[in-house]
Amino acid sequence: MSDSDDDSGGEEYLFKIVIIGDSAVGKSNLLSRYARNEFNPHSKATIGVEFQTQSMGIDGKEVKAQIWDTAGQERFRAVTSAYYRGAVGALIVYDISRRTTFDSIGRWLDELK
């Protein structure tokens, strides 16, 4: 069997999803927990953008979620907003212990538009 053979015989779908929110709300750890089942309470701030791909089989089809973790810091805003293009979904994250991060949700929604 060659690498190009598809064992499932099904179609493949790719969905781009972005994780956005203020800095230090846990976006990277959310992605790390989902994609690698890891959690680092001392993780560093994301510089620019990172992404992970997670695959799953649904009804005989391979579905891939390409999940993009964006920097929440204002200085990266111009760079990260370019990565929203082509996304079919967004997860807006805030820190329940910091009201200002919740108050920023409207701004993040506007940025997505």
BAFI-3210 file (N, C-alpha, C; in Angstrom, 3 decimals, decimal comma, padded with zeros to 6 digits):
// residues 113
n [1|2|3|4|5|6|7|8|9|10|11|12|13|14|15|16|17|18|19|20|21|22|23|24|25|26|27|28|29|30|31|32|33|34|35|36|37|38|39|40|41|42|43|44|45|46|47|48|49|50|51|52|53|54|55|56|57|58|59|60|61|62|63|64|65|66|67|68|69|70|71|72|73|74|75|76|77|78|79|80|81|82|83|84|85|86|87|88|89|90|91|92|93|94|95|96|97|98|99|100|101|102|103|104|105|106|107|108|109|110|111|112|113]
n.u [000,840|000,620|001,679|-000,172|-002,559|-005,881|-007,094|-009,667|-011,376|-013,053|-014,161|-012,277|-012,330|-011,576|-011,486|-011,059|-010,424|-010,393|-008,867|-009,469|-008,933|-008,263|-004,902|-003,254|-005,472|-005,769|-005,835|-003,825|-003,348|-005,849|-005,956|-003,705|-004,501|-006,685|-005,560|-003,200|-003,568|-002,333|-001,282|000,038|000,721|002,497|002,875|004,209|003,595|001,938|003,591|002,734|001,220|000,076|-000,623|-002,592|-003,479|-006,254|-007,609|-010,521|-012,763|-015,835|-018,850|-017,591|-015,967|-013,027|-012,439|-010,869|-009,788|-008,346|-006,819|-006,278|-004,235|-004,102|-002,108|-002,896|-002,083|-002,047|-000,077|000,343|-001,929|-002,472|-001,122|-002,220|-004,956|-005,041|-004,942|-007,500|-008,920|-010,674|-011,481|-013,923|-015,053|-014,976|-013,530|-014,055|-012,245|-012,219|-011,162|-012,564|-011,970|-011,147|-012,694|-012,344|-011,448|-013,708|-015,314|-014,089|-015,036|-016,939|-015,350|-013,612|-015,442|-016,218|-013,792|-013,604|-015,458]
n.v [-001,169|002,187|005,499|007,262|005,965|005,735|004,522|004,583|005,150|007,226|010,680|013,732|016,404|019,768|022,094|025,374|026,921|029,588|030,661|033,200|036,134|038,170|038,775|036,246|034,675|031,994|030,737|029,309|027,136|025,936|025,009|023,320|021,407|020,245|019,340|017,895|016,835|018,096|020,303|023,326|025,181|027,275|028,433|030,346|033,576|033,649|034,302|035,995|033,644|030,296|026,894|023,865|020,638|018,579|015,415|013,491|010,735|010,786|009,423|007,798|009,597|011,604|014,144|017,143|019,439|022,457|024,293|027,491|029,354|032,487|035,405|037,395|039,907|043,418|044,522|042,596|042,535|043,445|041,563|039,075|039,269|038,873|036,154|035,286|035,026|032,777|031,192|029,092|029,076|030,398|030,655|032,467|033,463|034,097|035,205|034,163|035,302|037,830|040,592|042,530|041,094|039,759|041,921|042,676|041,073|042,010|043,703|041,805|040,319|042,279|042,573|040,161|040,406]
n.w [000,000|-000,834|000,267|-000,696|-000,800|000,415|003,303|004,398|002,345|002,251|001,956|002,457|004,724|005,557|008,087|009,098|012,132|014,419|017,457|019,619|021,674|024,597|025,818|027,727|028,572|028,308|025,816|024,356|026,076|026,041|023,392|023,445|025,327|023,996|021,507|022,179|024,648|026,818|029,455|030,511|033,154|033,247|030,768|028,022|026,487|023,332|020,310|017,555|015,552|016,038|015,059|015,239|014,042|014,144|013,669|012,838|012,417|010,816|009,999|008,029|006,766|006,666|008,862|009,365|011,722|011,617|013,841|014,881|016,962|018,212|018,945|021,737|022,332|021,840|020,134|018,189|016,721|014,033|012,513|013,301|012,649|009,923|009,698|010,139|007,834|005,789|007,842|009,330|011,724|015,079|018,281|021,015|023,711|027,201|030,479|033,390|035,809|035,301|034,570|032,553|030,350|029,556|028,891|026,555|024,535|022,627|021,042|019,925|018,430|016,561|015,231|013,917|011,882]
ca.u [000,000|001,426|001,253|-001,284|-003,793|-006,749|-007,670|-011,082|-012,151|-013,955|-013,690|-011,582|-012,797|-010,690|-012,146|-010,162|-011,064|-009,457|-009,089|-009,086|-009,250|-007,197|-003,674|-003,209|-006,770|-005,702|-006,069|-002,821|-003,572|-007,064|-005,549|-002,780|-005,281|-007,488|-004,766|-002,154|-003,929|-001,305|-001,595|001,224|000,299|003,530|003,139|004,609|002,694|002,088|004,117|002,142|000,168|000,446|-001,815|-002,564|-004,518|-006,846|-008,428|-011,482|-013,604|-017,272|-019,620|-016,698|-015,221|-012,017|-012,675|-009,714|-009,952|-007,083|-007,163|-005,259|-004,108|-003,559|-001,610|-003,913|-001,494|-002,402|000,980|000,279|-003,281|-002,468|-000,631|-003,116|-006,252|-004,903|-005,145|-008,923|-009,458|-010,868|-011,967|-015,359|-015,505|-014,096|-013,748|-013,606|-011,905|-011,977|-010,794|-013,687|-011,491|-010,757|-013,866|-011,951|-011,329|-015,091|-015,764|-013,438|-015,652|-017,531|-014,267|-013,148|-016,474|-016,087|-012,580|-013,868|-016,358]
ca.v [000,000|003,403|006,580|008,002|005,198|006,162|003,305|004,713|005,275|008,364|012,001|014,472|017,774|020,577|023,278|026,281|027,532|030,462|030,919|034,595|036,706|038,978|038,092|035,510|034,125|030,536|030,235|028,294|025,945|025,297|024,271|022,270|020,351|019,561|018,690|016,997|016,465|018,653|021,586|023,917|026,392|028,306|028,647|031,695|034,246|033,303|035,357|035,788|032,634|028,881|026,087|022,410|019,966|017,434|014,642|012,535|010,105|010,971|008,807|007,308|010,700|012,177|015,558|017,751|020,790|023,194|025,251|028,532|030,064|033,802|036,229|038,328|041,218|044,473|044,777|041,583|042,551|043,572|040,301|037,947|039,396|038,316|034,710|034,972|034,715|031,363|030,471|028,793|029,166|031,101|030,446|033,655|033,009|035,122|034,713|034,494|036,059|039,172|041,164|043,271|040,163|039,523|043,163|042,781|040,154|042,790|044,152|040,632|040,021|043,286|042,284|038,998|040,769]
ca.w [000,000|-000,903|001,146|-001,275|-000,656|001,504|003,873|004,711|001,122|002,407|001,572|003,502|004,908|006,385|008,614|009,823|013,294|015,123|018,880|019,840|022,979|025,191|026,217|029,000|028,992|028,243|024,453|024,006|026,892|025,534|022,200|023,858|025,985|022,980|020,458|022,683|026,017|027,697|030,085|031,126|033,873|033,119|029,342|027,621|025,554|021,917|019,447|016,235|015,420|015,999|014,808|015,389|013,267|014,824|012,724|013,383|011,413|011,017|008,909|006,987|006,165|007,546|009,113|010,030|012,244|011,695|014,883|014,942|018,231|017,879|020,052|022,210|022,606|020,890|019,142|017,132|016,172|012,572|011,951|013,577|011,982|008,571|009,782|010,269|006,499|005,501|009,027|009,338|013,104|016,013|019,704|021,733|025,059|028,210|031,806|034,277|036,969|034,841|033,900|031,347|029,219|029,125|028,258|025,241|023,567|021,535|020,154|019,179|017,429|015,499|014,472|013,060|010,765]
c.u [000,889|000,874|000,040|-002,605|-004,573|-007,439|-009,177|-011,950|-013,094|-013,330|-012,997|-012,094|-011,839|-011,429|-011,140|-010,961|-010,014|-009,867|-008,577|-009,511|-008,060|-005,997|-003,855|-004,571|-006,805|-005,932|-005,108|-003,020|-004,841|-006,731|-004,642|-003,519|-006,081|-006,622|-003,779|-002,422|-002,841|-001,812|-000,338|000,813|001,302|003,849|003,432|003,587|002,993|002,604|003,563|001,036|000,776|-000,807|-001,534|-003,672|-004,965|-007,770|-009,379|-012,293|-015,068|-017,993|-018,739|-015,893|-014,183|-012,249|-011,480|-010,084|-008,561|-007,360|-005,999|-005,352|-003,419|-003,069|-002,691|-003,388|-001,775|-001,350|000,991|-001,045|-003,315|-002,048|-001,669|-004,446|-006,202|-005,161|-006,610|-009,523|-009,543|-011,367|-013,476|-015,928|-014,493|-014,512|-013,177|-013,449|-011,708|-011,682|-011,892|-013,256|-011,057|-011,869|-013,492|-011,837|-012,709|-015,618|-015,176|-014,105|-016,252|-016,489|-013,747|-014,160|-016,391|-014,879|-012,775|-014,651|-015,632]
c.v [001,238|004,456|007,323|007,244|005,695|004,934|003,410|004,773|006,463|009,658|012,659|015,907|018,497|021,851|024,099|026,986|028,392|030,593|032,327|035,046|037,494|038,109|037,416|035,040|032,602|029,938|029,111|027,011|025,208|024,440|023,102|021,102|019,558|018,740|017,650|016,466|016,881|019,965|022,086|025,210|027,545|028,601|030,120|032,265|033,812|034,525|035,088|034,757|031,239|028,104|024,610|021,849|018,729|016,734|013,724|011,950|010,285|010,423|008,390|008,381|011,197|013,679|016,092|019,160|021,396|024,374|026,213|029,277|031,389|034,530|037,221|039,728|042,195|044,640|043,757|041,616|042,613|042,267|039,202|038,059|038,869|036,809|034,320|034,572|033,218|030,559|030,270|028,846|029,895|030,766|031,677|033,267|034,216|034,444|035,129|035,293|037,483|039,752|041,878|042,351|039,800|040,748|043,343|041,924|040,902|043,260|042,991|040,240|040,998|043,000|041,103|039,361|041,296]
c.w [000,000|000,051|000,607|-001,184|000,554|002,054|004,041|003,465|001,167|001,941|002,756|003,532|005,844|006,792|009,411|010,918|013,993|016,588|019,143|021,235|023,484|025,564|027,580|029,502|028,911|026,871|024,093|024,801|026,486|024,316|022,557|024,512|024,949|022,017|020,986|024,088|027,015|028,299|030,778|031,831|033,763|031,653|029,061|026,635|024,120|021,163|018,057|016,283|015,432|015,614|015,002|014,505|014,023|013,832|013,466|012,239|011,770|009,793|007,737|006,282|007,171|007,644|009,899|010,474|012,349|012,630|015,094|016,265|017,937|019,128|020,451|022,436|021,469|019,793|018,006|016,372|014,646|011,905|012,107|012,853|010,549|008,565|009,941|008,925|006,272|006,684|008,928|010,754|013,952|017,436|020,405|023,197|025,974|029,543|032,788|035,509|036,599|033,977|032,592|030,136|028,678|028,379|026,860|024,167|022,380|020,534|019,313|018,108|016,259|014,619|013,518|011,803|009,566]
res [m|s|d|s|d|d|d|s|g|g|e|e|y|l|f|k|i|v|i|i|g|d|s|a|v|g|k|s|n|l|l|s|r|y|a|r|n|e|f|n|p|h|s|k|a|t|i|g|v|e|f|q|t|q|s|m|g|i|d|g|k|e|v|k|a|q|i|w|d|t|a|g|q|e|r|f|r|a|v|t|s|a|y|y|r|g|a|v|g|a|l|i|v|y|d|i|s|r|r|t|t|f|d|s|i|g|r|w|l|d|e|l|k]
***
